[in-house]
Amino acid sequence: MLSYITKRLLLMIPLLFGITLITFAVVHLAPGNPVEVQTEMSLKVSAQAKENLKKLYGLDKPLHVQYIDWLKRFVSLDFGKSFVDSRKVFDKIIERIPVTLTINILSLILIFIIAIPIGILSATKQYSIFDKLSTVFVFIGFSTPAFWLALLLMILFGVNMGILPISGIQSIDISEMGAFERLLDWIKHLVLPVGVSAFGGIAGLSRYCRSSMLEVIRQDYIRTARAKGLTETEVIFKHAFRNALMPIVTILGLSVPGLIGGGVIFETIFAIPGMGQLFYSSTMSRDYPTIMGILVIGAVLTLFGNLIADISYALVDPRVRNRK
């Protein structure tokens, strides 16, 4: 197992290099550049001033030279300075991470708490009323755009009913509140973002869980377990569910990047100062260092997510462990 993990970690180095190379090229070849964005609203900016900005940002150099300079900084964990406010990109990302982590971890917990029981019950009660209702829910979850659902919930609970806030993560008068009131205010602000973030995930994971459970409970060893006199609960949770965990483990591993990447759409809609909103604003302003910093963090988390999924395979299934 240790040699397998070591090989995978070493393999991640050239993969990460390739990802950064492609990402850097795509970001810089996209239409528009920081100088155009910053000067398009001012007709008095001279051509010389634009050239000075390009030199300041290092955009006058060939693309491969810009990448080498960025790579040198990245090796020392320096993402450079933002083109927008000259702050260090690392500092901007660090201050946004706690908000995004909180929302996405809560969302992920909610997804697993709700989706797995729905998937198991749908599989064990196939073609029942519950199974049919859950299938309808899945179709709704897959087909409902996150931004549209967010707007509907904002209108219903925020505007019409007035029971939930529709923007930010805390109220303006938070400093005047007591500890319990602050906690309650924080919970109210998280209800809609976490709910919107989890809605589609619940639908998808419950379907994966149902499909995996259906495949497992039809196996011969499940019939043997029932023939030995085990209770249905023991058969389902002790034998079937453990062997149905493989797809769920895969999804869990691939969910790791989302913990930092966040939801660009719902963070922007709800005006939440997280990584998603930072990525959106940086993209619109062509803030290359910040965009690269966020994308590289996402790439690293994706690679580690895949590694976690592979290790989890080995822990869940002894056949995989022995093969490794």
Secondary structure, DSSP 8 states (H G I E B T S, - for coil): -HHHHHHHHHHHHHHHHHHHHHHHHHHHHSS--HHHHHHTT-TT--HHHHHHHHHHHTTTS-HHHHHHHHHHHHHTT---B-TTT--BHHHHHHHHHHHHHHHHHHHHHHHHHHHHHHHHHHHHTTTSHHHHHHHHHHHHHHHS-HHHHHHHHIIIIIIIS--S--SSSS-TTGGGS-HHHHHHHHHHHHHHHHHHHHHHHHHHHHHHHHHHHHHHTTSHHHHHHHHTT--HHHIIIIIIHHHTHHHHHHHHHHTHHHHHH--HHHHHHTT--SHHHHHHHHHHTT-HHHHHHHHHHHHHHHHHHHHHHHHHHHHH-HHHHHH-
